Amino acid sequence: MKTKTKETKPKTKNSEKAKRLLIDLVLIVIACFVGSFSTVSIMIPNGLTSGGVTGVVRILQHYVDINFSIMYYAGSLIILILCAILLGIREARKILLLSVVYPATLFVWEMLDISLIEGKDVILAVIYCGVFSGICNGIVQSRGYSFGGSDTVAKIIKEKLMPHVPLSKVMLGVDAAVIIASAIVYGRNIAMYALVTSVLTSKVIDFYMYGVSPKLVRMSIISAEPDIIMQYVMNEIGRGVTIEKITGAYTNVERRKLAVLCSPRESVLIRNFIAEHDSKAMITLTAVDSVWGDGSGFKSLEG
């Protein structure tokens, strides 16, 4: 019986991993179809644009008569190659799936040539773009994947040019640059619509992933790799970390517990990072109603 148990454990673990990968693949394909529908069947027919790679391709479309999906594919491959060279194969693997599947779904919708909104209605287009894009990104982020767009470009810029600037600020700068460029090419109104779409997308992502959740959460982390996690949270996320020494009653081993106040979205990034470096770590997440003090995202004590 002991031999049988030892043989079945690896098989069970492998089957669970295969099942998870299959579920991931199905959900990612669905997310890509939803997101690409938003771009091809809503955004482009209504003359709108966006940030990230989509915004860059829309700007290029103004000067070059090439299908959106083809140019997006080219842009994704360029970012994938740069990521592999400058950040390493490990980072490139995170964006490989989306770099292939998403442009393919763009091509499918271009072939079907479907427009959701009759005629041109920019306000409706902005709303639906934000909702569909938010659902797409919510699914992708909840499964721990990345599109390899402005976030990857921001990682490259941070790694090579701005190591001391938080990743969130670099990403904001990248998207802002694309939207400003869009204003020059398509006009200020279109750029403002792109900004509204980005904000709406962000809100839908938060709602999809967390429901009606608090703006801040408290993460308590017990890990065998506290220093690596601490550096990631402070340098990449831009949040402070509190350290507390604890002792396990069962093992009698002294460890350091990390406490982080962050947004729900940042907690997912931290969780994914911890999963890569210490899969046996323990994380607890507590909703925080209000925080007053000197810090990013906190309310001032003076009201």
Residue frames relative to the residue before (quaternion, step in Angstrom):
aa qw qx qy qz dx dy dz
M 1.0000 0.0000 0.0000 0.0000 0.00 0.00 0.00
K 0.6305 0.5492 -0.3337 0.4353 3.60 1.02 -0.82
T 0.6514 0.5210 -0.3129 0.4542 3.57 1.00 -0.89
K 0.6448 0.5343 -0.3115 0.4491 3.55 1.01 -0.84
T 0.6412 0.5275 -0.3178 0.4577 3.56 1.03 -0.85
K 0.6612 0.5129 -0.3016 0.4568 3.57 0.96 -0.87
E 0.6690 0.5041 -0.2994 0.4569 3.58 1.05 -0.72
T 0.7154 0.4760 -0.2652 0.4373 3.58 0.98 -0.82
K 0.5619 0.6312 -0.3896 0.3661 3.60 1.12 -0.53
P 0.6805 0.4643 -0.3099 0.4746 3.64 0.81 -0.88
K 0.6331 0.5332 -0.3353 0.4499 3.56 1.05 -0.81
T 0.6474 0.5181 -0.3172 0.4602 3.58 0.97 -0.88
K 0.6578 0.5152 -0.3005 0.4599 3.56 0.96 -0.91
N 0.6722 0.4945 -0.2906 0.4681 3.57 0.96 -0.89
S 0.6545 0.5113 -0.3159 0.4587 3.58 1.00 -0.79
E 0.6355 0.5154 -0.3261 0.4735 3.57 1.07 -0.73
K 0.6413 0.5194 -0.3139 0.4695 3.56 1.05 -0.79
A 0.6539 0.5080 -0.3034 0.4715 3.58 1.00 -0.87
K 0.6368 0.5297 -0.3175 0.4617 3.58 1.04 -0.81
R 0.6532 0.5110 -0.3072 0.4667 3.57 0.99 -0.87
L 0.6553 0.5151 -0.3110 0.4567 3.58 0.96 -0.86
L 0.6377 0.5228 -0.3188 0.4674 3.57 1.07 -0.79
I 0.6459 0.5074 -0.3104 0.4785 3.59 0.98 -0.87
D 0.6287 0.5391 -0.3227 0.4583 3.57 1.01 -0.87
L 0.6690 0.5167 -0.2986 0.4431 3.55 0.87 -0.98
V 0.6558 0.5129 -0.3063 0.4616 3.59 0.93 -0.94
L 0.6949 0.4771 -0.2737 0.4631 3.58 0.87 -1.00
I 0.6398 0.5224 -0.3272 0.4590 3.60 1.02 -0.77
V 0.6396 0.5150 -0.3247 0.4692 3.61 0.99 -0.81
I 0.6377 0.5145 -0.3189 0.4764 3.59 0.99 -0.86
A 0.6583 0.5167 -0.3037 0.4555 3.58 0.92 -0.96
C 0.6541 0.5202 -0.3082 0.4545 3.58 0.97 -0.86
F 0.6493 0.5059 -0.3192 0.4697 3.59 0.98 -0.78
V 0.6412 0.5119 -0.3197 0.4738 3.59 1.03 -0.78
G 0.7015 0.4798 -0.2708 0.4521 3.58 0.86 -0.99
S 0.6824 0.4774 -0.2917 0.4705 3.58 0.93 -0.86
F 0.5766 0.5589 -0.3701 0.4671 3.60 1.18 -0.55
S 0.6241 0.5482 -0.3246 0.4524 3.56 1.04 -0.86
T 0.7080 0.4651 -0.2619 0.4624 3.58 0.94 -0.90
V 0.7683 0.4031 -0.2040 0.4536 3.57 0.70 -1.14
S 0.7889 0.3537 -0.1668 0.4741 3.59 0.91 -0.90
I 0.7481 0.3259 -0.2159 0.5362 3.61 1.23 -0.15
M 0.7385 0.4449 -0.2529 0.4390 3.58 0.61 -1.14
I 0.7341 0.4498 -0.2545 0.4405 3.58 0.61 -1.13
P 0.6731 0.4924 -0.3323 0.4405 3.68 0.79 -0.82
N 0.7262 0.4066 -0.2380 0.5006 3.60 1.17 -0.53
G 0.5454 -0.6817 0.3681 0.3198 3.57 1.26 0.41
L 0.4607 0.6907 -0.4396 0.3426 3.59 1.19 0.47
T 0.2012 -0.7555 0.6072 0.1418 3.53 -1.33 0.11
S 0.2588 -0.7601 0.5794 0.1399 3.57 -1.30 -0.07
G 0.5875 -0.5391 0.4422 0.4106 3.54 -1.30 -0.22
G 0.7101 0.4908 -0.3064 0.4012 3.58 -1.27 -0.25
V 0.8025 -0.2499 0.2126 0.4983 3.55 -1.25 -0.55
T 0.6014 0.5678 -0.3535 0.4370 3.58 1.05 -0.78
G 0.6766 0.4952 -0.2900 0.4614 3.58 0.91 -0.91
V 0.6374 0.5254 -0.3229 0.4620 3.58 1.01 -0.82
V 0.6668 0.4951 -0.2967 0.4714 3.58 0.94 -0.92
R 0.6281 0.5288 -0.3376 0.4603 3.61 1.02 -0.75
I 0.6318 0.5168 -0.3289 0.4750 3.59 1.04 -0.74
L 0.6654 0.4969 -0.3009 0.4688 3.59 0.94 -0.89
Q 0.6074 0.5715 -0.3451 0.4305 3.58 1.10 -0.72
H 0.5876 0.5904 -0.3609 0.4195 3.56 1.17 -0.58
Y 0.7657 0.3453 -0.1663 0.5165 3.58 1.19 -0.62
V 0.7756 0.2738 -0.1359 0.5523 3.60 1.15 -0.61
D 0.3121 -0.7659 0.5374 0.1650 3.58 -0.81 1.01
I 0.3577 0.6919 -0.5363 0.3252 3.55 0.34 1.34
N 0.6133 -0.5764 0.3913 0.3723 3.57 -1.06 0.75
F 0.5865 -0.6068 0.4193 0.3347 3.55 -1.06 0.84
S 0.6692 0.5259 -0.3087 0.4247 3.59 0.88 -0.97
I 0.6449 0.5247 -0.3226 0.4525 3.60 1.00 -0.81
M 0.6840 0.4714 -0.2874 0.4767 3.58 0.90 -0.94
Y 0.6284 0.5266 -0.3398 0.4607 3.58 1.05 -0.73
Y 0.6149 0.5459 -0.3337 0.4611 3.58 1.03 -0.84
A 0.6586 0.5132 -0.3008 0.4608 3.57 0.93 -0.96
G 0.6658 0.5072 -0.2960 0.4603 3.57 0.95 -0.91
S 0.6505 0.5208 -0.3077 0.4593 3.58 0.99 -0.85
L 0.6661 0.5003 -0.3007 0.4643 3.57 0.97 -0.86
I 0.6251 0.5327 -0.3362 0.4609 3.59 1.04 -0.78
I 0.6687 0.4879 -0.2947 0.4774 3.59 0.94 -0.92
L 0.6299 0.5398 -0.3273 0.4525 3.59 1.02 -0.81
I 0.6713 0.4902 -0.2928 0.4726 3.59 0.92 -0.91
L 0.6561 0.5058 -0.3060 0.4691 3.60 0.95 -0.90
C 0.6290 0.5409 -0.3199 0.4576 3.56 1.06 -0.82
A 0.6695 0.5014 -0.2950 0.4619 3.58 0.93 -0.93
I 0.6895 0.4800 -0.2778 0.4658 3.59 1.00 -0.85
L 0.7964 0.3622 -0.1608 0.4568 3.57 0.77 -1.07
L 0.7809 0.3064 -0.1636 0.5192 3.60 1.08 -0.69
G 0.5813 -0.6026 0.3690 0.4035 3.57 1.25 -0.32
I 0.6597 -0.5344 0.3701 0.3771 3.55 -1.25 0.50
R 0.6073 0.5838 -0.3557 0.4049 3.58 1.02 -0.77
E 0.6769 0.4653 -0.2841 0.4945 3.59 0.96 -0.87
A 0.6347 0.5469 -0.3307 0.4344 3.59 1.02 -0.79
R 0.6085 0.5687 -0.3518 0.4272 3.59 1.07 -0.70
K 0.6210 0.5767 -0.3387 0.4086 3.59 1.08 -0.72
I 0.7716 0.3397 -0.1752 0.5084 3.58 1.07 -0.70
L 0.4209 0.7441 -0.4466 0.2641 3.60 1.28 -0.15
L 0.6789 0.5136 -0.3031 0.4283 3.60 0.79 -1.04
L 0.7111 0.4471 -0.2615 0.4755 3.59 0.82 -0.99
S 0.6113 0.5660 -0.3467 0.4310 3.60 1.11 -0.64
V 0.7070 0.4213 -0.2468 0.5116 3.58 1.21 -0.50
V 0.7330 0.4628 -0.2488 0.4320 3.57 0.76 -1.09
Y 0.6780 0.5247 -0.3186 0.4044 3.62 0.79 -0.95
P 0.6739 0.4659 -0.3228 0.4739 3.67 0.79 -0.83
A 0.6070 0.5580 -0.3569 0.4391 3.61 1.10 -0.64
T 0.6702 0.4779 -0.3022 0.4808 3.60 1.00 -0.80
L 0.5659 0.5700 -0.3813 0.4577 3.59 1.15 -0.52
F 0.6555 0.5203 -0.2962 0.4603 3.55 0.97 -0.94
V 0.6291 0.5421 -0.3325 0.4469 3.61 1.02 -0.82
W 0.6947 0.4658 -0.2837 0.4690 3.60 0.85 -0.95
E 0.6043 0.5431 -0.3560 0.4616 3.61 1.12 -0.61
M 0.6525 0.5103 -0.3081 0.4679 3.57 1.02 -0.78
L 0.6780 0.4861 -0.2904 0.4687 3.59 1.02 -0.80
D 0.1709 -0.8394 0.5002 0.1264 3.59 1.23 -0.53
I 0.3211 0.7375 -0.5166 0.2936 3.58 0.70 1.15
S 0.1128 -0.7678 0.6272 0.0663 3.56 -1.05 0.85
L 0.4152 -0.7436 0.4669 0.2381 3.59 -0.67 1.08
I 0.7769 0.3219 -0.1561 0.5180 3.59 0.89 -0.97
E 0.4152 -0.6999 0.5253 0.2489 3.54 -0.91 0.95
G 0.8128 0.1241 -0.1265 0.5549 3.54 -0.81 1.01
K 0.5771 -0.5538 0.4435 0.4044 3.57 -1.14 -0.64
D 0.1216 0.7552 -0.6333 0.1177 3.55 -0.77 1.10
V 0.2708 -0.8231 0.4780 0.1437 3.56 0.01 1.34
I 0.6449 0.5332 -0.3300 0.4369 3.60 0.94 -0.86
L 0.6658 0.4802 -0.2991 0.4865 3.59 0.88 -0.92
A 0.6412 0.5388 -0.3230 0.4406 3.57 0.98 -0.85
V 0.6358 0.5275 -0.3201 0.4637 3.60 0.99 -0.85
I 0.6662 0.5101 -0.2998 0.4539 3.57 0.92 -0.95
Y 0.7169 0.4480 -0.2615 0.4659 3.57 0.77 -1.05
C 0.5991 0.5492 -0.3594 0.4586 3.60 1.08 -0.66
G 0.6685 0.5120 -0.2911 0.4541 3.54 0.92 -0.94
V 0.6719 0.5017 -0.2931 0.4593 3.57 0.95 -0.91
F 0.7069 0.4564 -0.2724 0.4666 3.60 0.75 -1.04
S 0.6561 0.5005 -0.3140 0.4695 3.60 0.97 -0.82
G 0.6373 0.5336 -0.3195 0.4550 3.57 1.06 -0.77
I 0.6385 0.5113 -0.3195 0.4784 3.58 0.99 -0.82
C 0.6430 0.5346 -0.3092 0.4529 3.57 0.95 -0.95
N 0.7181 0.4420 -0.2511 0.4754 3.57 0.77 -1.05
G 0.6057 0.5654 -0.3472 0.4393 3.57 1.10 -0.67
I 0.6526 0.4998 -0.3037 0.4817 3.58 0.97 -0.89
V 0.6719 0.5122 -0.2974 0.4447 3.57 0.86 -1.01
Q 0.7070 0.4633 -0.2715 0.4602 3.59 0.80 -1.00
S 0.6415 0.5366 -0.3309 0.4371 3.60 1.02 -0.75
R 0.6932 0.4330 -0.2691 0.5095 3.61 1.21 -0.50
G 0.5583 -0.6587 0.3645 0.3486 3.59 1.28 0.12
Y 0.5438 0.6135 -0.4063 0.4035 3.62 1.18 0.43
S 0.2500 -0.7595 0.5827 0.1454 3.56 -1.32 0.18
F 0.5081 -0.6633 0.4644 0.2937 3.57 -1.13 0.69
G 0.3583 -0.7382 0.5041 0.2693 3.59 1.10 -0.50
G 0.4351 0.6870 -0.4657 0.3491 3.55 1.05 0.79
S 0.8491 -0.0184 0.0424 0.5262 3.54 -0.75 -1.09
D 0.5972 0.5702 -0.3741 0.4223 3.61 1.11 -0.56
T 0.6707 0.4772 -0.2947 0.4854 3.59 1.01 -0.81
V 0.6212 0.5259 -0.3345 0.4750 3.59 1.02 -0.79
A 0.6485 0.5176 -0.3110 0.4635 3.58 1.01 -0.86
K 0.6277 0.5307 -0.3339 0.4614 3.61 1.03 -0.76
I 0.6514 0.5128 -0.3122 0.4640 3.58 0.98 -0.86
I 0.6588 0.5067 -0.3044 0.4654 3.59 0.94 -0.93
K 0.6601 0.5069 -0.3052 0.4627 3.57 0.95 -0.89
E 0.6751 0.5157 -0.2938 0.4381 3.56 0.88 -0.99
K 0.7990 0.3419 -0.1541 0.4700 3.57 0.87 -0.97
L 0.8132 0.2765 -0.1224 0.4972 3.61 1.05 -0.67
M 0.8210 0.1491 -0.0402 0.5496 3.61 0.97 -0.84
P 0.0260 -0.8631 0.5042 0.0130 3.62 0.61 1.06
H 0.7189 0.4514 -0.2517 0.4648 3.60 1.13 -0.57
V 0.5893 0.5574 -0.3707 0.4522 3.60 1.29 -0.01
P 0.5105 -0.6543 0.4533 0.3253 3.64 -0.83 0.91
L 0.5926 -0.6130 0.3953 0.3417 3.58 -1.02 0.84
S 0.6234 0.5634 -0.3429 0.4199 3.60 0.99 -0.82
K 0.6712 0.4882 -0.2989 0.4709 3.61 1.02 -0.79
V 0.6217 0.5247 -0.3410 0.4711 3.59 1.07 -0.70
M 0.6392 0.5223 -0.3184 0.4661 3.59 0.99 -0.87
L 0.6374 0.5270 -0.3197 0.4623 3.56 0.97 -0.88
G 0.6614 0.5146 -0.2993 0.4562 3.56 0.99 -0.84
V 0.6403 0.5275 -0.3181 0.4588 3.58 1.02 -0.83
D 0.6882 0.4685 -0.2810 0.4774 3.59 0.85 -0.97
A 0.6300 0.5354 -0.3334 0.4531 3.59 1.03 -0.78
A 0.6384 0.5327 -0.3210 0.4534 3.58 1.02 -0.82
V 0.6539 0.5070 -0.3090 0.4690 3.59 1.00 -0.84
I 0.6756 0.4907 -0.2978 0.4627 3.59 0.92 -0.89
I 0.6293 0.5182 -0.3342 0.4730 3.61 1.04 -0.73
A 0.6366 0.5131 -0.3187 0.4796 3.58 1.03 -0.81
S 0.6239 0.5391 -0.3296 0.4599 3.59 1.08 -0.74
A 0.6181 0.5491 -0.3367 0.4506 3.57 1.09 -0.74
I 0.6440 0.5203 -0.3141 0.4647 3.57 1.05 -0.77
V 0.7292 0.4364 -0.2308 0.4738 3.58 0.96 -0.92
Y 0.8223 0.2631 -0.0990 0.4947 3.59 0.76 -1.08
G 0.6028 -0.5567 0.3677 0.4377 3.59 1.22 -0.22
R 0.6435 -0.5724 0.3597 0.3590 3.56 -1.21 0.60
N 0.6290 0.5562 -0.3481 0.4169 3.60 0.98 -0.79
I 0.6575 0.5027 -0.3071 0.4697 3.59 0.93 -0.89
A 0.6362 0.5238 -0.3228 0.4656 3.58 1.04 -0.79
M 0.6445 0.5114 -0.3169 0.4719 3.60 1.03 -0.80
Y 0.6248 0.5213 -0.3298 0.4787 3.58 1.06 -0.75
A 0.6277 0.5322 -0.3298 0.4626 3.59 1.05 -0.78
L 0.6385 0.5248 -0.3169 0.4653 3.57 1.05 -0.79
V 0.6454 0.5108 -0.3112 0.4751 3.58 1.00 -0.87
T 0.6369 0.5314 -0.3188 0.4586 3.59 0.99 -0.85
S 0.6529 0.5224 -0.3080 0.4538 3.58 0.98 -0.87
V 0.6536 0.5048 -0.3058 0.4737 3.57 0.98 -0.87
L 0.6637 0.5045 -0.2980 0.4649 3.58 0.93 -0.94
T 0.6217 0.5438 -0.3275 0.4588 3.57 1.03 -0.83
S 0.6533 0.5268 -0.2991 0.4541 3.55 0.96 -0.94
K 0.6654 0.5029 -0.2976 0.4645 3.59 0.98 -0.86
V 0.6524 0.5039 -0.3131 0.4717 3.59 1.01 -0.81
I 0.6012 0.5495 -0.3539 0.4598 3.60 1.05 -0.74
D 0.6735 0.4973 -0.2938 0.4613 3.57 0.86 -0.99
F 0.6671 0.5003 -0.3025 0.4617 3.58 0.95 -0.88
Y 0.6445 0.5260 -0.3198 0.4535 3.59 0.99 -0.84
M 0.7528 0.4281 -0.2172 0.4503 3.56 0.84 -1.01
Y 0.8330 0.2156 -0.0699 0.5047 3.57 0.98 -0.81
G 0.4151 -0.6873 0.4937 0.3341 3.60 1.21 -0.23
V 0.7191 -0.3369 0.3040 0.5263 3.56 -1.10 -0.73
S 0.1287 0.8331 -0.5151 0.1551 3.55 0.31 1.29
P 0.6198 -0.5406 0.4045 0.4000 3.59 -1.25 0.26
K 0.5883 -0.5826 0.4239 0.3672 3.56 -1.25 0.40
L 0.7904 0.1945 -0.0945 0.5732 3.56 1.17 -0.60
V 0.1152 -0.7657 0.6287 0.0727 3.55 -1.20 0.61
R 0.3215 -0.7140 0.5818 0.2201 3.55 -1.26 0.38
M 0.1594 -0.7870 0.5929 0.0607 3.55 -0.72 1.14
S 0.1037 -0.7513 0.6484 0.0658 3.54 -0.98 0.92
I 0.0707 -0.8332 0.5470 -0.0399 3.55 -0.61 1.20
I 0.0476 -0.7586 0.6497 0.0129 3.55 -0.89 1.02
S 0.1499 0.8094 -0.5396 0.1765 3.56 -0.42 1.24
A 0.5136 -0.6208 0.4992 0.3188 3.53 -1.29 0.43
E 0.7294 0.3517 -0.2076 0.5488 3.60 1.34 -0.21
P 0.0428 0.8579 -0.5115 0.0221 3.62 0.73 0.98
D 0.6375 0.5548 -0.3357 0.4162 3.60 1.00 -0.75
I 0.6500 0.5108 -0.3113 0.4687 3.59 0.97 -0.88
I 0.6644 0.5025 -0.2955 0.4677 3.58 0.95 -0.94
M 0.6466 0.5384 -0.3101 0.4425 3.56 0.97 -0.93
Q 0.6639 0.4992 -0.3003 0.4689 3.59 0.94 -0.88
Y 0.6384 0.5260 -0.3260 0.4577 3.59 1.02 -0.81
V 0.6747 0.5034 -0.2990 0.4495 3.58 0.86 -0.97
M 0.7169 0.4532 -0.2611 0.4610 3.59 0.88 -0.92
N 0.7680 0.3925 -0.2027 0.4636 3.59 0.88 -0.94
E 0.7535 0.3814 -0.2094 0.4929 3.60 0.94 -0.86
I 0.7476 0.3719 -0.2086 0.5092 3.60 0.90 -0.91
G 0.3468 -0.7656 0.4767 0.2577 3.56 1.12 -0.65
R 0.5358 0.5969 -0.4156 0.4288 3.58 1.12 0.65
G 0.5017 -0.6417 0.4925 0.3065 3.55 -1.26 0.49
V 0.2306 -0.7655 0.5891 0.1173 3.56 -1.26 0.48
T 0.1872 -0.7544 0.6189 0.1133 3.56 -1.02 0.87
I 0.2199 -0.7901 0.5645 0.0936 3.58 -0.92 0.96
E 0.0105 -0.7835 0.6209 -0.0223 3.55 -0.97 0.92
K 0.3500 -0.7307 0.5473 0.2097 3.59 -0.89 0.94
I 0.0111 -0.8001 0.5985 -0.0389 3.56 -0.85 1.02
T 0.2125 -0.7603 0.5980 0.1385 3.57 -1.27 0.38
G 0.3851 -0.7265 0.5231 0.2241 3.57 -0.79 1.02
A 0.4565 -0.7073 0.4711 0.2635 3.60 -0.79 1.03
Y 0.6893 0.4855 -0.2829 0.4572 3.59 1.01 -0.79
T 0.7808 0.3311 -0.1677 0.5025 3.60 0.84 -0.99
N 0.2660 -0.7833 0.5044 0.2475 3.57 1.26 -0.55
V 0.4434 0.6730 -0.4542 0.3798 3.57 1.22 0.65
E 0.3289 -0.7461 0.5464 0.1912 3.57 -0.88 0.94
R 0.0255 0.7936 -0.6057 0.0522 3.55 -0.90 0.99
R 0.4411 -0.6584 0.5309 0.3002 3.54 -1.37 0.09
K 0.2061 -0.7615 0.6035 0.1159 3.56 -0.88 0.97
L 0.2445 -0.7766 0.5691 0.1154 3.55 -0.86 1.03
A 0.1148 -0.7748 0.6190 0.0578 3.57 -1.01 0.83
V 0.0238 -0.8079 0.5868 -0.0488 3.57 -0.81 1.07
L 0.1954 -0.7335 0.6383 0.1278 3.56 -1.02 0.86
C 0.1890 0.7904 -0.5523 0.1858 3.59 -0.57 1.14
S 0.6108 -0.5240 0.4267 0.4126 3.56 -1.32 -0.02
P 0.6556 -0.5113 0.3627 0.4208 3.64 -1.17 0.38
R 0.6501 0.5156 -0.3251 0.4537 3.60 0.99 -0.79
E 0.6508 0.5078 -0.3129 0.4697 3.58 1.00 -0.81
S 0.6087 0.5620 -0.3540 0.4340 3.58 1.10 -0.67
V 0.6248 0.5264 -0.3365 0.4681 3.59 1.10 -0.66
L 0.6389 0.5176 -0.3229 0.4686 3.60 0.98 -0.83
I 0.6578 0.5019 -0.3042 0.4721 3.57 0.97 -0.88
R 0.6461 0.5267 -0.3178 0.4518 3.57 0.95 -0.88
N 0.6639 0.5035 -0.3043 0.4617 3.59 0.93 -0.90
F 0.6373 0.5206 -0.3248 0.4663 3.58 1.05 -0.77
I 0.6580 0.5063 -0.3072 0.4652 3.57 0.94 -0.89
A 0.6289 0.5514 -0.3338 0.4348 3.59 0.99 -0.82
E 0.6541 0.5173 -0.3058 0.4593 3.59 1.10 -0.70
H 0.7838 0.3679 -0.1645 0.4725 3.58 0.98 -0.87
D 0.7981 0.0076 -0.0005 0.6024 3.60 1.16 -0.49
S 0.1744 -0.8382 0.5118 0.0711 3.56 0.14 1.32
K 0.6732 0.4864 -0.2956 0.4721 3.61 1.25 -0.30
A 0.4028 0.7251 -0.4691 0.3032 3.59 1.26 0.14
M 0.3027 -0.7296 0.5810 0.1961 3.57 -1.25 0.45
I 0.0419 -0.7991 0.5992 -0.0239 3.56 -0.82 1.06
T 0.0547 -0.7636 0.6416 0.0469 3.55 -1.00 0.85
L 0.1862 -0.7877 0.5841 0.0605 3.55 -1.01 0.88
T 0.0476 -0.8066 0.5888 -0.0223 3.56 -0.76 1.08
A 0.4411 -0.6850 0.5142 0.2679 3.58 -0.92 0.93
V 0.1693 -0.7738 0.6054 0.0770 3.56 -1.02 0.89
D 0.3716 -0.7542 0.4990 0.2100 3.56 -0.64 1.11
S 0.7928 -0.1216 0.1179 0.5855 3.59 0.81 -1.00
V 0.0745 -0.7641 0.6391 0.0455 3.53 -1.22 0.66
W 0.1000 -0.7785 0.6178 0.0473 3.56 -0.87 0.99
G 0.4834 0.6601 -0.4787 0.3184 3.58 -0.91 0.83
D 0.6164 -0.5452 0.4268 0.3751 3.51 -1.36 0.00
G 0.4919 0.6386 -0.4657 0.3653 3.57 -0.24 1.26
S 0.6348 -0.5421 0.3920 0.3866 3.56 -1.27 0.40
G 0.8260 0.1945 -0.1629 0.5034 3.56 -0.73 1.06
F 0.6111 0.5576 -0.3490 0.4403 3.59 1.28 -0.02
K 0.5051 -0.6373 0.4903 0.3135 3.56 -1.21 0.55
S 0.5115 -0.6423 0.4767 0.3139 3.54 -1.12 0.68
L 0.5381 -0.6292 0.4575 0.3245 3.58 -1.07 0.73
E 0.6499 0.5272 -0.3049 0.4547 3.55 1.22 -0.54
G 0.5013 -0.6738 0.4092 0.3568 3.58 1.36 -0.07
